[in-house]
């Protein structure tokens, strides 16, 4: 189901609510933005383990999407790209702020040869639960490019959206009541050890060596994909630029 770019732009959120961009490649973002009007305060900042967050996101599946049968919401490449930035943003966000994201990848029956699509979401912690509300899941777009409106793609909302043709199927956590786009996860299973004083929240910042190894690994995988003919030279350059922009 391919929707015109103008249809996507018709559901944008207010960019004036953005507090900061924590990661902003050419297509996509991880950002901190003001909480939705009328929403209760979040339990932010909060430490979330990189590994735990990556594992629960990897366990999420979607039914009724572009491939119809259930398939993972995120590819390994997408998770490698955004998980460190999501965890760092949650550790930085304040009680009246949410974390939102948009990430592009290839999904569907043709795997890496499928058309590019975008997935967006909103994260926030409250009452011992980490909520992830998805706005778009594997949304195809015309011409293979998101265009200048990419930073304003809708990240999901606490307000119900009845027009979804897909349904999340989480293997971890649970769906919020009467919602197919909202997953809730127990934060006690996700939180990273606190290395500060009692009650303090330690910043989630990868070490220089760890960050170097992460970037090195991602660039190595990208080079192998190109060498094996699984991505084009244009795709290689685009993704390499995105990885380096995240430094």
C-alpha contacts under 8 A as a table, 3 or more apart, distances in Angstrom:
res1	aa1	res2	aa2	distance
1	X	66	X	6.58
1	X	139	X	7.88
1	X	140	X	7.05
2	X	139	X	7.27
2	X	140	X	5.19
2	X	141	X	5.94
2	X	142	X	7.11
3	X	7	X	6.20
3	X	8	X	7.09
3	X	139	X	7.85
3	X	140	X	6.81
3	X	141	X	6.10
3	X	142	X	7.26
4	X	7	X	5.32
4	X	8	X	6.81
4	X	141	X	6.33
4	X	142	X	5.94
5	X	8	X	5.16
5	X	9	X	6.26
5	X	141	X	6.14
5	X	142	X	6.36
5	X	146	X	7.39
6	X	9	X	4.98
6	X	10	X	6.17
7	X	10	X	5.08
7	X	11	X	7.19
8	X	11	X	5.78
8	X	12	X	7.11
8	X	153	X	7.03
9	X	12	X	5.32
9	X	149	X	6.89
9	X	152	X	7.59
9	X	153	X	6.80
11	X	153	X	7.44
11	X	154	X	6.06
12	X	152	X	5.44
12	X	153	X	5.24
12	X	154	X	4.73
13	X	152	X	6.13
13	X	153	X	6.95
13	X	154	X	5.39
13	X	155	X	7.59
14	X	17	X	5.81
14	X	18	X	7.93
14	X	152	X	7.40
15	X	18	X	5.58
15	X	151	X	7.98
15	X	152	X	6.16
17	X	33	X	5.47
17	X	34	X	5.30
18	X	21	X	7.59
18	X	31	X	7.13
18	X	32	X	6.16
18	X	33	X	4.09
18	X	34	X	6.33
19	X	31	X	7.51
19	X	32	X	5.44
19	X	33	X	4.73
19	X	34	X	6.55
20	X	31	X	5.68
20	X	32	X	5.31
20	X	33	X	6.81
21	X	24	X	6.34
21	X	29	X	7.01
21	X	30	X	6.10
21	X	31	X	4.19
21	X	32	X	6.37
22	X	29	X	7.56
22	X	30	X	5.48
22	X	31	X	5.10
22	X	32	X	7.20
22	X	85	X	6.62
22	X	89	X	6.65
23	X	29	X	5.34
23	X	30	X	4.92
23	X	31	X	6.69
23	X	85	X	6.59
23	X	245	X	7.97
23	X	246	X	5.93
24	X	27	X	7.61
24	X	28	X	6.25
24	X	29	X	4.46
24	X	30	X	6.55
24	X	245	X	7.37
24	X	246	X	7.18
25	X	28	X	5.93
25	X	29	X	6.38
25	X	241	X	7.56
25	X	242	X	4.67
25	X	243	X	7.61
25	X	245	X	6.03
25	X	246	X	7.00
26	X	238	X	7.83
26	X	242	X	6.39
27	X	102	X	7.98
27	X	103	X	7.14
27	X	104	X	6.80
27	X	146	X	6.81
27	X	150	X	6.31
27	X	151	X	7.77
28	X	101	X	7.10
28	X	102	X	4.61
28	X	103	X	4.88
28	X	104	X	6.61
28	X	150	X	6.46
28	X	151	X	6.40
29	X	100	X	7.92
29	X	101	X	5.30
29	X	102	X	5.21
29	X	103	X	6.74
29	X	151	X	6.65
30	X	82	X	7.20
30	X	85	X	6.56
30	X	86	X	6.58
30	X	89	X	7.78
30	X	99	X	7.20
30	X	100	X	5.81
30	X	101	X	4.33
30	X	102	X	6.67
31	X	89	X	7.15
31	X	99	X	5.75
31	X	100	X	5.41
31	X	101	X	6.29
32	X	89	X	6.66
32	X	93	X	6.44
32	X	97	X	6.46
32	X	98	X	5.79
32	X	99	X	4.62
32	X	100	X	6.33
33	X	97	X	5.43
33	X	98	X	5.45
33	X	99	X	6.30
33	X	100	X	7.23
34	X	96	X	6.04
34	X	97	X	4.41
34	X	98	X	6.12
35	X	39	X	6.73
35	X	41	X	7.85
35	X	96	X	5.15
35	X	97	X	4.57
35	X	98	X	5.37
36	X	39	X	5.63
36	X	157	X	7.91
36	X	158	X	7.80
41	X	95	X	5.06
41	X	96	X	5.37
41	X	126	X	7.71
42	X	94	X	7.54
42	X	95	X	4.45
42	X	96	X	6.28
42	X	97	X	7.26
42	X	98	X	7.85
42	X	124	X	6.46
42	X	125	X	5.63
42	X	126	X	5.05
43	X	46	X	6.85
43	X	94	X	7.94
43	X	95	X	5.76
43	X	124	X	7.87
43	X	125	X	5.40
43	X	126	X	5.00
43	X	127	X	7.40
44	X	90	X	6.92
44	X	91	X	7.16
44	X	92	X	7.71
44	X	93	X	5.82
44	X	94	X	4.95
44	X	95	X	4.79
44	X	97	X	7.84
44	X	124	X	7.83
44	X	125	X	6.70
45	X	90	X	5.86
45	X	91	X	4.69
45	X	92	X	5.53
45	X	93	X	5.19
45	X	94	X	5.44
45	X	95	X	6.98
45	X	201	X	7.04
46	X	90	X	5.76
46	X	91	X	4.85
46	X	92	X	7.76
46	X	125	X	7.59
46	X	191	X	7.58
46	X	201	X	6.63
47	X	87	X	7.17
47	X	90	X	6.93
47	X	91	X	5.30
47	X	191	X	5.36
47	X	192	X	5.44
47	X	193	X	7.82
47	X	194	X	7.65
47	X	201	X	6.70
47	X	202	X	6.98
47	X	203	X	7.19
47	X	204	X	6.43
48	X	52	X	7.41
48	X	53	X	6.72
48	X	87	X	5.66
48	X	90	X	7.39
48	X	91	X	7.44
48	X	187	X	7.82
48	X	190	X	5.44
48	X	191	X	4.26
48	X	192	X	5.11
48	X	204	X	7.75
49	X	52	X	5.20
49	X	53	X	6.02
49	X	87	X	7.06
49	X	190	X	5.74
49	X	191	X	5.41
49	X	192	X	4.37
50	X	53	X	5.34
50	X	54	X	6.05
50	X	83	X	6.54
50	X	84	X	6.12
50	X	87	X	6.29
51	X	54	X	5.12
51	X	55	X	6.12
52	X	55	X	5.13
52	X	56	X	6.34
52	X	189	X	7.54
52	X	190	X	5.30
52	X	191	X	7.89
53	X	56	X	5.39
53	X	57	X	6.14
53	X	83	X	7.00
53	X	87	X	7.63
53	X	190	X	6.39
54	X	57	X	5.24
54	X	58	X	5.99
54	X	79	X	6.49
54	X	83	X	6.10
55	X	58	X	5.04
55	X	59	X	6.31
56	X	59	X	5.06
56	X	60	X	6.70
56	X	172	X	6.14
57	X	60	X	5.43
57	X	73	X	7.79
57	X	74	X	7.20
57	X	79	X	7.67
58	X	72	X	6.83
58	X	73	X	7.39
58	X	74	X	6.31
58	X	75	X	7.68
58	X	76	X	7.68
58	X	79	X	7.48
59	X	72	X	6.99
59	X	170	X	6.44
59	X	171	X	5.59
59	X	172	X	6.52
60	X	72	X	5.82
60	X	73	X	5.75
60	X	74	X	7.72
60	X	168	X	7.10
60	X	169	X	6.22
60	X	170	X	4.58
60	X	171	X	6.18
60	X	172	X	7.34
61	X	70	X	5.96
61	X	71	X	5.14
61	X	72	X	4.18
61	X	73	X	5.04
61	X	168	X	5.85
61	X	169	X	4.95
61	X	170	X	5.89
61	X	171	X	7.69
62	X	65	X	6.50
62	X	70	X	5.25
62	X	71	X	5.65
62	X	72	X	6.31
62	X	73	X	5.83
62	X	137	X	7.97
62	X	166	X	6.59
62	X	167	X	5.59
62	X	168	X	4.41
62	X	169	X	5.49
63	X	68	X	6.08
63	X	69	X	5.71
63	X	70	X	4.30
63	X	71	X	6.86
63	X	166	X	5.59
63	X	167	X	5.17
63	X	168	X	6.22
63	X	169	X	6.75
64	X	67	X	7.09
64	X	68	X	4.20
64	X	69	X	6.24
64	X	70	X	6.97
64	X	165	X	6.42
64	X	166	X	4.59
64	X	167	X	6.51
65	X	68	X	4.97
65	X	69	X	7.52
65	X	70	X	7.79
65	X	137	X	7.49
65	X	138	X	7.01
65	X	165	X	7.08
65	X	166	X	5.25
65	X	167	X	7.93
66	X	107	X	7.64
66	X	108	X	5.97
66	X	138	X	6.89
66	X	139	X	7.96
67	X	70	X	7.72
67	X	71	X	7.66
67	X	107	X	7.66
67	X	108	X	4.66
67	X	109	X	5.84
70	X	169	X	7.71
72	X	75	X	6.93
73	X	137	X	7.11
73	X	138	X	7.61
74	X	77	X	7.99
74	X	78	X	5.91
74	X	79	X	6.39
75	X	78	X	5.18
75	X	79	X	6.38
75	X	105	X	7.25
75	X	106	X	7.96
75	X	107	X	7.95
76	X	79	X	5.16
76	X	80	X	6.13
77	X	80	X	5.13
77	X	81	X	6.18
77	X	105	X	7.96
78	X	81	X	5.07
78	X	82	X	6.33
78	X	103	X	6.68
78	X	104	X	7.24
78	X	105	X	6.63
79	X	82	X	5.43
79	X	83	X	5.47
80	X	83	X	6.09
80	X	84	X	7.55
80	X	218	X	7.70
81	X	84	X	7.41
81	X	85	X	7.95
81	X	243	X	7.35
82	X	85	X	5.34
82	X	86	X	6.08
82	X	103	X	7.56
83	X	86	X	5.05
83	X	87	X	6.19
84	X	87	X	5.30
84	X	88	X	6.16
85	X	88	X	5.05
85	X	89	X	5.97
86	X	89	X	5.11
86	X	90	X	6.21
86	X	99	X	7.25
86	X	101	X	7.92
87	X	90	X	5.23
87	X	91	X	6.36
87	X	204	X	6.76
88	X	91	X	5.13
88	X	92	X	6.40
88	X	203	X	7.46
88	X	204	X	5.21
88	X	205	X	6.42
89	X	92	X	5.02
89	X	93	X	5.91
89	X	99	X	6.51
90	X	93	X	5.24
90	X	98	X	8.00
90	X	99	X	6.51
90	X	124	X	7.62
91	X	201	X	7.66
91	X	202	X	7.81
91	X	203	X	5.88
91	X	204	X	5.95
92	X	203	X	7.40
93	X	97	X	5.72
93	X	98	X	6.79
93	X	99	X	7.19
94	X	97	X	5.27
94	X	98	X	7.96
98	X	122	X	6.82
98	X	123	X	6.07
98	X	124	X	5.39
99	X	122	X	5.75
99	X	123	X	5.07
99	X	124	X	6.42
100	X	120	X	7.49
100	X	121	X	5.64
100	X	122	X	4.31
100	X	123	X	6.09
100	X	155	X	5.97
101	X	120	X	5.48
101	X	121	X	5.47
101	X	122	X	6.57
101	X	155	X	6.51
102	X	118	X	6.70
102	X	119	X	5.62
102	X	120	X	4.23
102	X	121	X	6.69
102	X	151	X	7.91
102	X	153	X	7.27
102	X	155	X	7.14
103	X	118	X	5.64
103	X	119	X	5.49
103	X	120	X	6.51
104	X	116	X	6.67
104	X	117	X	5.54
104	X	118	X	4.38
104	X	119	X	6.39
105	X	116	X	5.49
105	X	117	X	5.60
105	X	118	X	6.49
105	X	138	X	7.96
106	X	111	X	6.44
106	X	112	X	5.63
106	X	113	X	7.23
106	X	114	X	5.47
106	X	115	X	5.92
106	X	116	X	4.76
106	X	117	X	5.97
106	X	138	X	7.99
107	X	110	X	7.42
107	X	111	X	5.63
107	X	112	X	7.12
107	X	114	X	5.96
107	X	115	X	7.33
107	X	116	X	7.30
107	X	117	X	7.13
107	X	138	X	6.73
108	X	111	X	5.62
108	X	114	X	6.07
109	X	114	X	7.21
110	X	113	X	5.25
110	X	114	X	4.89
111	X	114	X	5.43
112	X	230	X	6.98
112	X	231	X	7.66
113	X	230	X	7.74
115	X	140	X	7.09
115	X	144	X	7.11
116	X	140	X	6.35
116	X	141	X	7.49
116	X	144	X	6.17
117	X	138	X	4.94
117	X	139	X	4.99
117	X	140	X	4.39
117	X	141	X	6.47
118	X	136	X	6.93
118	X	137	X	6.57
118	X	138	X	5.19
118	X	139	X	5.14
118	X	140	X	6.65
119	X	134	X	7.62
119	X	135	X	7.41
119	X	136	X	5.01
119	X	137	X	4.41
119	X	138	X	5.30
119	X	139	X	6.49
120	X	134	X	5.77
120	X	135	X	5.33
120	X	136	X	5.11
120	X	137	X	6.59
120	X	153	X	7.26
120	X	154	X	6.78
120	X	155	X	4.82
120	X	156	X	7.03
121	X	132	X	6.46
121	X	133	X	5.39
121	X	134	X	4.07
121	X	135	X	5.42
121	X	136	X	7.24
121	X	154	X	7.78
121	X	155	X	4.26
121	X	156	X	5.29
122	X	131	X	7.81
122	X	132	X	5.50
122	X	133	X	5.11
122	X	134	X	6.37
122	X	135	X	7.79
122	X	155	X	5.37
122	X	156	X	5.69
122	X	157	X	7.25
123	X	130	X	6.97
123	X	131	X	5.52
123	X	132	X	4.62
123	X	133	X	6.62
124	X	130	X	5.77
124	X	131	X	5.43
124	X	132	X	6.94
125	X	128	X	6.92
125	X	129	X	5.57
125	X	130	X	4.31
125	X	131	X	6.09
125	X	187	X	7.65
126	X	129	X	5.44
126	X	130	X	6.58
126	X	131	X	7.86
128	X	186	X	6.05
128	X	187	X	5.43
128	X	188	X	7.06
129	X	184	X	5.93
129	X	185	X	5.26
129	X	186	X	4.79
129	X	187	X	5.23
130	X	184	X	5.59
130	X	185	X	5.00
130	X	186	X	6.33
130	X	187	X	5.74
131	X	182	X	6.88
131	X	183	X	5.72
131	X	184	X	4.54
131	X	185	X	6.42
132	X	182	X	5.72
132	X	183	X	5.24
132	X	184	X	6.50
133	X	155	X	7.56
133	X	156	X	5.21
133	X	157	X	6.45
133	X	158	X	7.36
133	X	181	X	5.67
133	X	182	X	4.33
133	X	183	X	6.41
134	X	137	X	6.89
134	X	155	X	6.24
134	X	156	X	4.71
134	X	157	X	7.71
134	X	181	X	5.34
134	X	182	X	6.45
135	X	154	X	5.64
135	X	155	X	4.66
135	X	156	X	3.57
135	X	157	X	7.04
135	X	181	X	7.44
136	X	139	X	5.88
136	X	154	X	7.21
136	X	155	X	7.13
136	X	156	X	7.33
137	X	166	X	7.91
141	X	144	X	6.21
141	X	145	X	7.00
141	X	146	X	6.82
142	X	145	X	6.78
142	X	146	X	7.87
146	X	149	X	6.92
146	X	150	X	5.55
147	X	150	X	6.03
148	X	151	X	7.65
149	X	152	X	5.64
149	X	153	X	7.04
150	X	153	X	5.64
157	X	160	X	7.01
157	X	161	X	7.80
160	X	179	X	7.36
161	X	164	X	6.77
164	X	167	X	7.44
164	X	181	X	7.98
166	X	180	X	7.65
167	X	180	X	4.91
167	X	181	X	6.44
168	X	175	X	7.79
168	X	180	X	5.63
168	X	181	X	5.97
168	X	182	X	7.78
168	X	183	X	7.83
170	X	173	X	6.39
170	X	174	X	6.39
170	X	175	X	7.40
170	X	183	X	7.26
171	X	174	X	7.98
172	X	185	X	7.22
173	X	183	X	6.68
173	X	184	X	5.55
173	X	185	X	4.50
173	X	186	X	6.86
174	X	183	X	5.63
174	X	184	X	5.41
174	X	185	X	6.76
175	X	178	X	7.91
175	X	179	X	6.44
175	X	180	X	6.61
175	X	181	X	7.63
175	X	182	X	5.66
175	X	183	X	4.58
175	X	184	X	6.07
176	X	179	X	5.45
176	X	180	X	7.64
176	X	182	X	5.59
176	X	183	X	6.02
176	X	184	X	6.37
179	X	182	X	5.80
186	X	189	X	5.85
186	X	190	X	7.07
187	X	190	X	4.94
187	X	191	X	5.90
188	X	191	X	5.69
194	X	197	X	7.89
194	X	200	X	7.45
194	X	201	X	6.45
194	X	202	X	5.81
195	X	202	X	6.00
196	X	199	X	8.00
196	X	200	X	5.74
196	X	201	X	6.63
196	X	202	X	5.52
197	X	200	X	5.35
206	X	210	X	6.04
206	X	211	X	5.88
207	X	210	X	5.04
207	X	211	X	5.98
208	X	211	X	5.12
208	X	212	X	6.07
209	X	212	X	5.05
209	X	213	X	6.25
210	X	213	X	5.17
210	X	214	X	6.19
211	X	214	X	5.04
211	X	215	X	6.24
212	X	215	X	5.30
212	X	216	X	5.99
213	X	216	X	4.97
213	X	217	X	5.97
214	X	217	X	5.19
214	X	218	X	6.26
215	X	218	X	5.17
215	X	219	X	6.14
215	X	243	X	7.19
215	X	244	X	7.96
216	X	219	X	5.28
216	X	220	X	6.09
217	X	220	X	5.05
217	X	221	X	6.22
218	X	221	X	5.20
218	X	222	X	6.17
218	X	243	X	7.77
219	X	222	X	4.97
219	X	223	X	6.14
219	X	240	X	6.83
219	X	243	X	7.75
220	X	223	X	5.13
220	X	224	X	6.33
221	X	224	X	5.15
221	X	225	X	6.26
222	X	225	X	5.15
222	X	226	X	6.38
222	X	236	X	6.72
222	X	239	X	7.86
222	X	240	X	7.46
223	X	226	X	5.17
223	X	227	X	6.10
223	X	236	X	7.61
224	X	227	X	4.94
224	X	228	X	6.02
225	X	228	X	5.24
225	X	229	X	6.31
225	X	230	X	5.16
225	X	231	X	5.97
226	X	229	X	5.10
226	X	230	X	5.84
226	X	231	X	5.17
226	X	232	X	6.48
226	X	233	X	6.96
226	X	236	X	6.50
227	X	230	X	7.65
228	X	231	X	7.98
229	X	232	X	6.89
231	X	235	X	5.97
231	X	236	X	6.47
232	X	235	X	5.12
232	X	236	X	6.15
233	X	236	X	4.99
233	X	237	X	6.18
234	X	237	X	5.20
234	X	238	X	6.14
235	X	238	X	5.08
235	X	239	X	6.13
236	X	239	X	5.39
236	X	240	X	5.97
237	X	240	X	5.13
237	X	241	X	6.04
238	X	241	X	5.26
238	X	242	X	6.32
239	X	242	X	4.93
239	X	243	X	6.23
240	X	243	X	5.15
240	X	244	X	6.25
241	X	244	X	5.20
241	X	245	X	6.01
242	X	245	X	5.13
242	X	246	X	6.52
243	X	246	X	5.36
243	X	247	X	7.24
244	X	247	X	5.47
